[in-house]
Amino acid sequence: MNGVPGTVPSSTPRGHLRWLWLSAAVLVIDQVTKQLAAHYLVYATPIPVLPFLDLTLMHNTGAAFSFLSGASGWQRWLLSAIAATVGVAIVIWLRRLPARAGWQPPGFALILGGALGNLSDRITQGYVIDFIDCYYRHWHWPAFNIADSAITIGAALLILDMMRTNKGLPGPGR
């Protein structure tokens, strides 16, 4: 067995590591867009793009939804350690996934790329750059970035894969 209970080993020795290109693409796109935002946007000054979308440079010292952002600085290293640990676990998981893993490989690859993008910010700057601000009237979703979007899409793919598997429906590669 390859470490995933009840599965057939992957058809290649490296499993689904070929999906790491997607993680790398997310990381590069995330970092480039954050550099552009930091260079061209003024902190906390919205630039309207659409009636429901502004570009607004923000610095998030916490996690999702600014959780722990008011802490004294220790959260930087805790959140960095968590992201690094999750990153290693995802690479191991990708290697061990069965040959017919459905939407799991791209889902995990998107999550990994997003985690690495935010980890890079957190380590080098002490905060994560967010700049996408979606809203409806006076209600604003917390500002986010490309890495956050990749993590969300990756999680959605994993959930969809689980739902398809539980219903016995074929997914990609099944």
N, CA, C and O atoms as a DFTB+ gen file, in Angstrom:
696 C
 N C O
     1  1       0.841      -1.204       0.000
     2  2       0.000       0.000       0.000
     3  2       0.873       1.251       0.000
     4  3       2.064       1.187       0.308
     5  1       0.297       2.342      -0.335
     6  2       1.042       3.583      -0.456
     7  2       0.790       4.546       0.691
     8  3       1.195       5.706       0.607
     9  1       0.147       4.117       1.737
    10  2      -0.073       4.990       2.880
    11  2      -1.474       5.559       2.964
    12  3      -1.845       6.086       4.014
    13  1      -2.264       5.480       1.919
    14  2      -3.647       5.936       1.958
    15  2      -4.501       4.680       2.042
    16  3      -4.553       3.908       1.085
    17  1      -5.181       4.458       3.188
    18  2      -5.928       3.217       3.376
    19  2      -6.932       2.958       2.252
    20  3      -7.615       3.873       1.791
    21  1      -7.010       1.701       1.821
    22  2      -8.003       1.288       0.838
    23  2      -7.776       1.807      -0.563
    24  3      -8.728       1.949      -1.330
    25  1      -6.523       2.095      -0.917
    26  2      -6.258       2.642      -2.242
    27  2      -5.263       1.779      -2.990
    28  3      -4.536       0.977      -2.405
    29  1      -5.251       1.964      -4.281
    30  2      -4.276       1.315      -5.146
    31  2      -3.114       2.282      -5.305
    32  3      -3.345       3.474      -5.505
    33  1      -1.870       1.813      -5.223
    34  2      -0.745       2.736      -5.382
    35  2      -0.814       3.498      -6.699
    36  3      -1.359       3.008      -7.688
    37  1      -0.262       4.689      -6.695
    38  2      -0.241       5.524      -7.892
    39  2       0.544       4.826      -8.990
    40  3       1.425       4.009      -8.723
    41  1       0.208       5.162     -10.226
    42  2       0.852       4.513     -11.365
    43  2       2.274       5.004     -11.605
    44  3       3.002       4.408     -12.398
    45  1       2.680       6.067     -10.942
    46  2       4.042       6.571     -11.099
    47  2       4.718       6.608      -9.742
    48  3       4.040       6.759      -8.726
    49  1       6.041       6.475      -9.697
    50  2       6.748       6.477      -8.422
    51  2       6.569       7.778      -7.640
    52  3       6.643       7.779      -6.412
    53  1       6.337       8.869      -8.337
    54  2       6.207      10.159      -7.654
    55  2       4.748      10.556      -7.464
    56  3       4.462      11.687      -7.071
    57  1       3.841       9.660      -7.733
    58  2       2.427       9.953      -7.528
    59  2       1.970      11.149      -8.331
    60  3       2.228      11.243      -9.531
    61  1       1.301      12.046      -7.672
    62  2       0.724      13.214      -8.338
    63  2       1.584      14.464      -8.173
    64  3       1.072      15.581      -8.240
    65  1       2.870      14.285      -7.960
    66  2       3.758      15.450      -7.825
    67  2       3.804      16.277      -9.103
    68  3       4.238      17.429      -9.083
    69  1       3.362      15.699     -10.209
    70  2       3.320      16.479     -11.453
    71  2       2.388      17.681     -11.320
    72  3       2.483      18.615     -12.116
    73  1       1.493      17.680     -10.337
    74  2       0.592      18.806     -10.106
    75  2       1.288      19.972      -9.410
    76  3       0.680      21.028      -9.237
    77  1       2.524      19.808      -9.015
    78  2       3.239      20.903      -8.347
    79  2       3.445      22.100      -9.269
    80  3       3.699      23.205      -8.789
    81  1       3.342      21.903     -10.584
    82  2       3.407      23.050     -11.505
    83  2       2.287      24.034     -11.175
    84  3       2.480      25.247     -11.264
    85  1       1.123      23.521     -10.798
    86  2      -0.010      24.381     -10.465
    87  2       0.280      25.165      -9.187
    88  3      -0.048      26.348      -9.095
    89  1       0.888      24.515      -8.212
    90  2       1.292      25.211      -6.981
    91  2       2.278      26.326      -7.301
    92  3       2.154      27.440      -6.791
    93  1       3.258      26.022      -8.150
    94  2       4.259      27.031      -8.528
    95  2       3.614      28.193      -9.271
    96  3       3.968      29.350      -9.041
    97  1       2.672      27.898     -10.159
    98  2       1.984      28.966     -10.901
    99  2       1.199      29.868      -9.954
   100  3       1.234      31.091     -10.086
   101  1       0.494      29.269      -9.006
   102  2      -0.258      30.063      -8.021
   103  2       0.701      30.940      -7.227
   104  3       0.439      32.126      -7.026
   105  1       1.807      30.364      -6.778
   106  2       2.790      31.121      -6.003
   107  2       3.316      32.315      -6.794
   108  3       3.379      33.424      -6.263
   109  1       3.689      32.111      -8.041
   110  2       4.233      33.198      -8.864
   111  2       3.176      34.272      -9.122
   112  3       3.446      35.460      -8.943
   113  1       1.986      33.866      -9.537
   114  2       0.926      34.846      -9.814
   115  2       0.571      35.620      -8.550
   116  3       0.371      36.834      -8.594
   117  1       0.494      34.919      -7.432
   118  2       0.186      35.575      -6.155
   119  2       1.240      36.616      -5.798
   120  3       0.904      37.748      -5.448
   121  1       2.503      36.240      -5.884
   122  2       3.570      37.165      -5.500
   123  2       3.660      38.357      -6.447
   124  3       3.890      39.481      -6.001
   125  1       3.482      38.128      -7.740
   126  2       3.524      39.235      -8.704
   127  2       2.379      40.206      -8.442
   128  3       2.591      41.419      -8.422
   129  1       1.165      39.688      -8.240
   130  2       0.030      40.590      -8.004
   131  2       0.173      41.339      -6.687
   132  3      -0.242      42.494      -6.588
   133  1       0.747      40.710      -5.687
   134  2       0.972      41.403      -4.410
   135  2       2.018      42.505      -4.568
   136  3       1.870      43.585      -3.995
   137  1       3.071      42.242      -5.338
   138  2       4.076      43.282      -5.585
   139  2       3.471      44.451      -6.345
   140  3       3.764      45.608      -6.044
   141  1       2.633      44.158      -7.325
   142  2       1.959      45.225      -8.066
   143  2       1.042      46.028      -7.144
   144  3       1.012      47.257      -7.208
   145  1       0.302      45.335      -6.296
   146  2      -0.589      46.023      -5.358
   147  2       0.212      46.907      -4.410
   148  3      -0.162      48.055      -4.169
   149  1       1.306      46.386      -3.875
   150  2       2.125      47.162      -2.938
   151  2       2.753      48.376      -3.622
   152  3       2.951      49.414      -2.990
   153  1       3.062      48.245      -4.897
   154  2       3.706      49.338      -5.627
   155  2       2.712      50.415      -6.069
   156  3       3.001      51.607      -5.968
   157  1       1.554      50.000      -6.554
   158  2       0.633      50.951      -7.176
   159  2      -0.529      51.411      -6.290
   160  3      -1.133      52.447      -6.568
   161  1      -0.849      50.677      -5.251
   162  2      -1.978      51.053      -4.405
   163  2      -1.497      51.783      -3.159
   164  3      -0.399      51.532      -2.663
   165  1      -2.323      52.681      -2.664
   166  2      -2.047      53.381      -1.410
   167  2      -2.798      52.637      -0.314
   168  3      -3.967      52.287      -0.479
   169  1      -2.122      52.398       0.800
   170  2      -2.703      51.612       1.889
   171  2      -4.098      52.122       2.278
   172  3      -4.296      53.314       2.514
   173  1      -5.043      51.202       2.336
   174  2      -6.421      51.449       2.791
   175  2      -7.188      52.466       1.943
   176  3      -8.199      53.007       2.391
   177  1      -6.718      52.726       0.731
   178  2      -7.403      53.661      -0.170
   179  2      -7.994      52.865      -1.334
   180  3      -7.260      52.419      -2.216
   181  1      -9.317      52.686      -1.340
   182  2      -9.928      51.858      -2.380
   183  2      -9.895      52.489      -3.769
   184  3     -10.052      53.699      -3.933
   185  1      -9.686      51.628      -4.758
   186  2      -9.804      52.018      -6.161
   187  2     -10.944      51.182      -6.742
   188  3     -10.807      49.967      -6.886
   189  1     -12.073      51.824      -7.076
   190  2     -13.213      51.069      -7.618
   191  2     -12.874      50.435      -8.972
   192  3     -12.276      51.070      -9.840
   193  1     -13.270      49.177      -9.126
   194  2     -13.077      48.449     -10.375
   195  2     -14.443      48.098     -10.976
   196  3     -14.674      48.297     -12.169
   197  1     -15.323      47.586     -10.154
   198  2     -16.689      47.230     -10.524
   199  2     -17.611      47.695      -9.395
   200  3     -17.121      48.035      -8.318
   201  1     -18.909      47.719      -9.604
   202  2     -19.815      48.180      -8.542
   203  2     -19.743      47.360      -7.249
   204  3     -20.272      47.786      -6.223
   205  1     -19.109      46.212      -7.286
   206  2     -18.995      45.343      -6.115
   207  2     -17.544      44.975      -5.797
   208  3     -17.298      44.108      -4.958
   209  1     -16.582      45.622      -6.457
   210  2     -15.176      45.231      -6.333
   211  2     -14.267      46.450      -6.335
   212  3     -14.302      47.274      -7.249
   213  1     -13.450      46.545      -5.287
   214  2     -12.408      47.569      -5.205
   215  2     -11.060      46.875      -5.068
   216  3     -10.982      45.731      -4.621
   217  1     -10.008      47.574      -5.453
   218  2      -8.647      47.165      -5.112
   219  2      -8.235      48.044      -3.946
   220  3      -8.199      49.268      -4.065
   221  1      -7.924      47.417      -2.814
   222  2      -7.596      48.145      -1.593
   223  2      -6.438      47.441      -0.904
   224  3      -6.587      46.301      -0.465
   225  1      -5.299      48.092      -0.802
   226  2      -4.129      47.496      -0.160
   227  2      -4.344      47.401       1.344
   228  3      -4.625      48.399       2.007
   229  1      -4.209      46.186       1.873
   230  2      -4.338      45.938       3.309
   231  2      -3.194      45.023       3.751
   232  3      -2.652      44.259       2.952
   233  1      -2.838      45.112       5.025
   234  2      -1.821      44.238       5.611
   235  2      -2.488      43.402       6.692
   236  3      -3.028      43.945       7.655
   237  1      -2.453      42.099       6.539
   238  2      -3.097      41.190       7.483
   239  2      -2.032      40.454       8.284
   240  3      -1.320      39.606       7.746
   241  1      -1.925      40.776       9.569
   242  2      -0.952      40.101      10.433
   243  2      -1.523      38.825      11.034
   244  3      -0.806      38.073      11.695
   245  1      -2.805      38.577      10.809
   246  2      -3.451      37.384      11.346
   247  2      -3.647      36.325      10.278
   248  3      -2.939      36.275       9.273
   249  1      -4.630      35.484      10.532
   250  2      -4.977      34.415       9.589
   251  2      -6.237      34.829       8.835
   252  3      -6.514      36.019       8.690
   253  1      -6.986      33.863       8.364
   254  2      -8.221      34.151       7.623
   255  2      -9.145      35.036       8.449
   256  3      -9.280      34.858       9.660
   257  1      -9.775      35.989       7.778
   258  2     -10.687      36.945       8.414
   259  2      -9.987      37.743       9.514
   260  3     -10.632      38.186      10.464
   261  1      -8.676      37.926       9.390
   262  2      -7.843      38.668      10.337
   263  2      -7.819      38.043      11.731
   264  3      -7.528      38.732      12.709
   265  1      -8.119      36.759      11.833
   266  2      -8.043      36.049      13.106
   267  2      -6.629      36.176      13.662
   268  3      -5.663      35.921      12.943
   269  1      -6.494      36.555      14.895
   270  2      -5.236      36.762      15.627
   271  2      -4.483      38.020      15.193
   272  3      -3.338      38.209      15.605
   273  1      -5.080      38.875      14.386
   274  2      -4.347      40.054      13.912
   275  2      -4.017      41.030      15.037
   276  3      -3.097      41.837      14.900
   277  1      -4.740      40.970      16.129
   278  2      -4.465      41.870      17.241
   279  2      -3.432      41.336      18.220
   280  3      -3.128      41.998      19.212
   281  1      -2.888      40.161      17.964
   282  2      -1.891      39.573      18.864
   283  2      -0.576      40.343      18.759
   284  3      -0.396      41.168      17.863
   285  1       0.319      40.069      19.667
   286  2       1.536      40.876      19.812
   287  2       2.672      40.532      18.851
   288  3       3.746      41.123      18.962
   289  1       2.486      39.619      17.932
   290  2       3.533      39.280      16.974
   291  2       3.883      37.807      16.953
   292  3       4.435      37.314      15.970
   293  1       3.573      37.103      18.019
   294  2       3.880      35.674      18.076
   295  2       3.131      34.889      17.003
   296  3       3.582      33.827      16.575
   297  1       1.983      35.416      16.570
   298  2       1.167      34.703      15.585
   299  2       1.887      34.551      14.248
   300  3       1.612      33.621      13.489
   301  1       2.809      35.470      13.966
   302  2       3.564      35.379      12.706
   303  2       4.267      34.036      12.596
   304  3       4.207      33.376      11.558
   305  1       4.925      33.641      13.661
   306  2       5.709      32.409      13.626
   307  2       4.829      31.175      13.785
   308  3       5.109      30.134      13.190
   309  1       3.776      31.280      14.575
   310  2       2.849      30.155      14.704
   311  2       2.178      29.868      13.363
   312  3       2.145      28.721      12.915
   313  1       1.647      30.899      12.728
   314  2       0.976      30.714      11.441
   315  2       1.961      30.264      10.360
   316  3       1.592      29.494       9.473
   317  1       3.204      30.734      10.425
   318  2       4.233      30.287       9.476
   319  2       4.533      28.809       9.669
   320  3       4.655      28.064       8.697
   321  1       4.654      28.384      10.925
   322  2       4.933      26.973      11.212
   323  2       3.779      26.087      10.751
   324  3       4.001      25.010      10.196
   325  1       2.560      26.536      10.978
   326  2       1.393      25.763      10.533
   327  2       1.394      25.644       9.009
   328  3       1.191      24.553       8.476
   329  1       1.621      26.750       8.306
   330  2       1.618      26.730       6.837
   331  2       2.726      25.826       6.299
   332  3       2.507      25.076       5.348
   333  1       3.910      25.894       6.899
   334  2       5.019      25.052       6.440
   335  2       4.712      23.572       6.674
   336  3       4.989      22.734       5.816
   337  1       4.145      23.258       7.826
   338  2       3.788      21.873       8.139
   339  2       2.722      21.355       7.179
   340  3       2.823      20.236       6.675
   341  1       1.710      22.166       6.930
   342  2       0.654      21.782       5.985
   343  2       1.252      21.593       4.590
   344  3       0.874      20.663       3.878
   345  1       2.175      22.458       4.198
   346  2       2.815      22.335       2.890
   347  2       3.543      21.015       2.728
   348  3       3.407      20.350       1.701
   349  1       4.315      20.632       3.736
   350  2       5.033      19.352       3.689
   351  2       4.035      18.196       3.641
   352  3       4.213      17.248       2.877
   353  1       2.993      18.278       4.452
   354  2       1.981      17.214       4.476
   355  2       1.299      17.072       3.115
   356  3       1.026      15.955       2.675
   357  1       1.024      18.183       2.452
   358  2       0.370      18.123       1.138
   359  2       1.281      17.464       0.106
   360  3       0.818      16.659      -0.703
   361  1       2.564      17.797       0.127
   362  2       3.496      17.169      -0.827
   363  2       3.544      15.659      -0.592
   364  3       3.524      14.879      -1.545
   365  1       3.606      15.250       0.666
   366  2       3.610      13.814       0.985
   367  2       2.302      13.176       0.523
   368  3       2.308      12.094      -0.065
   369  1       1.192      13.842       0.787
   370  2      -0.120      13.316       0.405
   371  2      -0.230      13.187      -1.120
   372  3      -0.732      12.185      -1.629
   373  1       0.241      14.203      -1.837
   374  2       0.208      14.141      -3.304
   375  2       0.990      12.936      -3.816
   376  3       0.574      12.266      -4.761
   377  1       2.109      12.676      -3.188
   378  2       2.942      11.551      -3.619
   379  2       2.250      10.217      -3.362
   380  3       2.453       9.251      -4.096
   381  1       1.432      10.174      -2.314
   382  2       0.816       8.909      -1.915
   383  2      -0.604       8.703      -2.437
   384  3      -1.175       7.629      -2.249
   385  1      -1.171       9.687      -3.072
   386  2      -2.532       9.532      -3.582
   387  2      -2.590       8.406      -4.604
   388  3      -1.621       8.171      -5.326
   389  1      -3.704       7.720      -4.668
   390  2      -3.841       6.654      -5.661
   391  2      -3.894       7.220      -7.075
   392  3      -4.113       8.416      -7.268
   393  1      -3.695       6.358      -8.048
   394  2      -3.676       6.788      -9.446
   395  2      -4.976       7.482      -9.834
   396  3      -4.951       8.463     -10.578
   397  1      -6.086       7.002      -9.353
   398  2      -7.392       7.587      -9.678
   399  2      -7.866       8.401      -8.483
   400  3      -8.693       7.941      -7.695
   401  1      -7.344       9.594      -8.355
   402  2      -7.622      10.418      -7.179
   403  2      -8.617      11.537      -7.448
   404  3      -8.790      12.417      -6.605
   405  1      -9.267      11.524      -8.591
   406  2     -10.298      12.522      -8.869
   407  2      -9.769      13.946      -8.847
   408  3      -8.744      14.253      -9.455
   409  1     -10.487      14.815      -8.133
   410  2     -10.134      16.236      -8.058
   411  2      -9.132      16.532      -6.943
   412  3      -8.752      17.687      -6.754
   413  1      -8.698      15.514      -6.203
   414  2      -7.795      15.755      -5.084
   415  2      -6.449      16.357      -5.491
   416  3      -6.024      17.330      -4.867
   417  1      -5.759      15.831      -6.502
   418  2      -4.451      16.415      -6.837
   419  2      -4.500      17.906      -7.180
   420  3      -3.716      18.669      -6.616
   421  1      -5.391      18.360      -8.085
   422  2      -5.412      19.808      -8.334
   423  2      -5.895      20.595      -7.116
   424  3      -5.443      21.716      -6.886
   425  1      -6.804      20.021      -6.341
   426  2      -7.267      20.703      -5.134
   427  2      -6.132      20.923      -4.147
   428  3      -5.944      22.030      -3.642
   429  1      -5.379      19.866      -3.874
   430  2      -4.248      19.993      -2.955
   431  2      -3.169      20.917      -3.519
   432  3      -2.547      21.671      -2.771
   433  1      -2.945      20.862      -4.832
   434  2      -1.934      21.729      -5.452
   435  2      -2.311      23.200      -5.313
   436  3      -1.447      24.035      -5.045
   437  1      -3.588      23.526      -5.491
   438  2      -4.034      24.916      -5.312
   439  2      -3.863      25.362      -3.862
   440  3      -3.410      26.477      -3.604
   441  1      -4.220      24.504      -2.926
   442  2      -4.064      24.839      -1.509
   443  2      -2.592      25.056      -1.181
   444  3      -2.244      26.003      -0.476
   445  1      -1.730      24.186      -1.687
   446  2      -0.292      24.322      -1.443
   447  2       0.245      25.631      -1.999
   448  3       0.968      26.344      -1.304
   449  1      -0.094      25.958      -3.241
   450  2       0.376      27.210      -3.836
   451  2      -0.080      28.421      -3.043
   452  3       0.697      29.351      -2.825
   453  1      -1.336      28.416      -2.608
   454  2      -1.846      29.519      -1.803
   455  2      -1.167      29.615      -0.451
   456  3      -0.824      30.706       0.005
   457  1      -0.974      28.472       0.190
   458  2      -0.308      28.465       1.495
   459  2       1.120      28.992       1.374
   460  3       1.576      29.749       2.231
   461  1       1.827      28.597       0.318
   462  2       3.198      29.074       0.119
   463  2       3.236      30.569      -0.189
   464  3       4.148      31.269       0.251
   465  1       2.252      31.061      -0.940
   466  2       2.193      32.496      -1.232
   467  2       2.029      33.327       0.027
   468  3       2.729      34.322       0.216
   469  1       1.106      32.924       0.884
   470  2       0.903      33.670       2.124
   471  2       2.051      33.452       3.109
   472  3       2.408      34.362       3.857
   473  1       2.627      32.253       3.112
   474  2       3.783      31.982       3.968
   475  2       4.953      32.881       3.584
   476  3       5.635      33.416       4.458
   477  1       5.188      33.049       2.303
   478  2       6.268      33.916       1.835
   479  2       6.105      35.340       2.368
   480  3       7.062      35.938       2.861
   481  1       4.896      35.875       2.268
   482  2       4.629      37.220       2.807
   483  2       4.887      37.276       4.304
   484  3       5.565      38.172       4.807
   485  1       4.331      36.301       4.997
   486  2       4.400      36.306       6.459
   487  2       5.847      36.267       6.944
   488  3       6.207      36.960       7.895
   489  1       6.673      35.456       6.289
   490  2       8.074      35.342       6.702
   491  2       8.861      36.598       6.336
   492  3       9.626      37.107       7.155
   493  1       8.682      37.102       5.119
   494  2       9.502      38.229       4.663
   495  2       9.024      39.584       5.171
   496  3       9.835      40.495       5.337
   497  1       7.715      39.738       5.424
   498  2       7.195      41.052       5.792
   499  2       6.518      41.104       7.155
   500  3       6.328      42.183       7.717
   501  1       6.153      39.945       7.686
   502  2       5.453      39.929       8.965
   503  2       3.947      40.071       8.820
   504  3       3.231      40.079       9.821
   505  1       3.462      40.181       7.608
   506  2       2.030      40.280       7.331
   507  2       1.782      39.775       5.913
   508  3       2.706      39.629       5.113
   509  1       0.516      39.516       5.628
   510  2       0.109      39.081       4.292
   511  2      -0.541      40.263       3.588
   512  3      -1.382      40.953       4.164
   513  1      -0.149      40.488       2.350
   514  2      -0.750      41.560       1.553
   515  2      -2.080      41.064       0.987
   516  3      -2.138      40.050       0.292
   517  1      -3.141      41.799       1.301
   518  2      -4.463      41.565       0.730
   519  2      -4.828      42.798      -0.075
   520  3      -4.445      43.912       0.284
   521  1      -5.566      42.611      -1.162
   522  2      -5.895      43.787      -1.980
   523  2      -7.207      43.672      -2.742
   524  3      -7.626      44.635      -3.383
   525  1      -7.856      42.534      -2.688
   526  2      -9.133      42.364      -3.388
   527  2     -10.254      42.577      -2.371
   528  3     -10.340      41.866      -1.370
   529  1     -11.102      43.554      -2.638
   530  2     -12.168      43.929      -1.707
   531  2     -13.520      43.794      -2.408
   532  3     -13.881      44.624      -3.242
   533  1     -14.259      42.744      -2.060
   534  2     -15.600      42.523      -2.620
   535  2     -16.639      42.978      -1.609
   536  3     -16.468      42.798      -0.403
   537  1     -17.722      43.569      -2.110
   538  2     -18.735      44.090      -1.191
   539  2     -20.096      44.168      -1.852
   540  3     -20.233      44.105      -3.073
   541  1     -21.088      44.307      -1.004
   542  2     -22.449      44.580      -1.448
   543  2     -22.985      45.680      -0.543
   544  3     -23.157      45.490       0.661
   545  1     -23.240      46.814      -1.137
   546  2     -23.663      48.015      -0.416
   547  2     -22.620      48.340       0.647
   548  3     -21.490      48.692       0.310
   549  1     -22.980      48.229       1.932
   550  2     -22.022      48.560       2.997
   551  2     -21.402      47.318       3.640
   552  3     -20.630      47.428       4.592
   553  1     -21.740      46.146       3.120
   554  2     -21.192      44.910       3.668
   555  2     -19.975      44.501       2.842
   556  3     -20.083      44.273       1.637
   557  1     -18.821      44.409       3.495
   558  2     -17.571      44.033       2.822
   559  2     -17.124      42.650       3.280
   560  3     -17.087      42.352       4.474
   561  1     -16.790      41.822       2.311
   562  2     -16.118      40.563       2.609
   563  2     -14.697      40.942       3.009
   564  3     -14.166      41.911       2.467
   565  1     -14.054      40.225       3.935
   566  2     -12.673      40.576       4.274
   567  2     -11.778      40.585       3.026
   568  3     -11.896      39.718       2.159
   569  1     -10.894      41.566       2.951
   570  2      -9.978      41.669       1.807
   571  2      -9.176      40.374       1.681
   572  3      -8.863      39.718       2.674
   573  1      -8.853      40.024       0.441
   574  2      -8.126      38.781       0.205
   575  2      -7.178      38.955      -0.970
   576  3      -7.041      40.054      -1.508
   577  1      -6.520      37.866      -1.370
   578  2      -5.528      37.907      -2.441
   579  2      -5.653      36.651      -3.304
   580  3      -6.551      35.836      -3.095
   581  1      -4.764      36.503      -4.258
   582  2      -4.789      35.347      -5.163
   583  2      -4.544      34.046      -4.397
   584  3      -5.174      33.030      -4.687
   585  1      -3.636      34.071      -3.427
   586  2      -3.358      32.874      -2.628
   587  2      -4.615      32.410      -1.900
   588  3      -4.926      31.219      -1.887
   589  1      -5.334      33.349      -1.298
   590  2      -6.574      33.002      -0.599
   591  2      -7.592      32.397      -1.563
   592  3      -8.290      31.441      -1.225
   593  1      -7.667      32.962      -2.762
   594  2      -8.595      32.440      -3.774
   595  2      -8.220      31.011      -4.162
   596  3      -9.095      30.155      -4.297
   597  1      -6.936      30.752      -4.340
   598  2      -6.482      29.406      -4.703
   599  2      -6.803      28.409      -3.592
   600  3      -7.230      27.288      -3.868
   601  1      -6.601      28.811      -2.341
   602  2      -6.919      27.937      -1.208
   603  2      -8.413      27.618      -1.204
   604  3      -8.805      26.469      -0.999
   605  1      -9.235      28.622      -1.428
   606  2     -10.686      28.429      -1.434
   607  2     -11.124      27.513      -2.575
   608  3     -11.933      26.609      -2.371
   609  1     -10.595      27.744      -3.766
   610  2     -10.944      26.899      -4.914
   611  2     -10.453      25.471      -4.682
   612  3     -11.161      24.513      -4.991
   613  1      -9.243      25.327      -4.137
   614  2      -8.718      23.994      -3.834
   615  2      -9.584      23.259      -2.828
   616  3      -9.864      22.072      -2.998
   617  1     -10.013      23.955      -1.780
   618  2     -10.889      23.334      -0.781
   619  2     -12.223      22.938      -1.413
   620  3     -12.769      21.879      -1.103
   621  1     -12.746      23.787      -2.294
   622  2     -14.007      23.466      -2.981
   623  2     -13.846      22.208      -3.838
   624  3     -14.745      21.367      -3.875
   625  1     -12.712      22.073      -4.525
   626  2     -12.469      20.869      -5.330
   627  2     -12.430      19.618      -4.454
   628  3     -12.956      18.572      -4.835
   629  1     -11.806      19.728      -3.278
   630  2     -11.754      18.579      -2.370
   631  2     -13.150      18.211      -1.879
   632  3     -13.490      17.032      -1.793
   633  1     -13.953      19.216      -1.559
   634  2     -15.325      18.962      -1.101
   635  2     -16.148      18.327      -2.221
   636  3     -16.870      17.357      -1.992
   637  1     -16.038      18.878      -3.430
   638  2     -16.762      18.296      -4.572
   639  2     -16.334      16.855      -4.818
   640  3     -17.164      15.997      -5.119
   641  1     -15.038      16.594      -4.690
   642  2     -14.540      15.238      -4.882
   643  2     -15.125      14.297      -3.832
   644  3     -15.519      13.175      -4.150
   645  1     -15.183      14.752      -2.588
   646  2     -15.760      13.924      -1.522
   647  2     -17.242      13.669      -1.780
   648  3     -17.725      12.555      -1.574
   649  1     -17.961      14.688      -2.228
   650  2     -19.391      14.529      -2.502
   651  2     -19.617      13.540      -3.641
   652  3     -20.514      12.700      -3.565
   653  1     -18.809      13.635      -4.691
   654  2     -18.939      12.716      -5.822
   655  2     -18.608      11.293      -5.381
   656  3     -19.287      10.345      -5.773
   657  1     -17.580      11.147      -4.578
   658  2     -17.161       9.833      -4.104
   659  2     -18.247       9.221      -3.230
   660  3     -18.557       8.037      -3.362
   661  1     -18.827      10.021      -2.338
   662  2     -19.866       9.519      -1.436
   663  2     -21.129       9.117      -2.184
   664  3     -21.867       8.246      -1.724
   665  1     -21.387       9.734      -3.324
   666  2     -22.567       9.391      -4.123
   667  2     -22.257       8.300      -5.144
   668  3     -23.151       7.844      -5.857
   669  1     -20.998       7.883      -5.216
   670  2     -20.604       6.860      -6.169
   671  2     -20.508       7.365      -7.598
   672  3     -20.491       6.572      -8.540
   673  1     -20.444       8.686      -7.766
   674  2     -20.339       9.260      -9.105
   675  2     -18.886       9.278      -9.547
   676  3     -17.991       9.485      -8.728
   677  1     -18.648       9.067     -10.810
   678  2     -17.256       9.119     -11.273
   679  2     -16.751      10.553     -11.326
   680  3     -17.467      11.462     -11.747
   681  1     -15.527      10.741     -10.900
   682  2     -14.864      12.032     -11.028
   683  2     -13.792      11.907     -12.084
   684  3     -13.666      10.848     -12.699
   685  1     -13.017      12.946     -12.318
   686  2     -11.950      12.842     -13.307
   687  2     -10.942      11.780     -12.875
   688  3     -10.542      11.739     -11.712
   689  1     -10.548      10.957     -13.772
   690  2      -9.557       9.931     -13.463
   691  2     -10.117       8.758     -12.688
   692  3      -9.355       7.953     -12.153
   693  1     -11.452       8.642     -12.617
   694  2     -12.046       7.520     -11.867
   695  2     -12.778       6.611     -12.797
   696  3     -13.347       5.610     -12.361
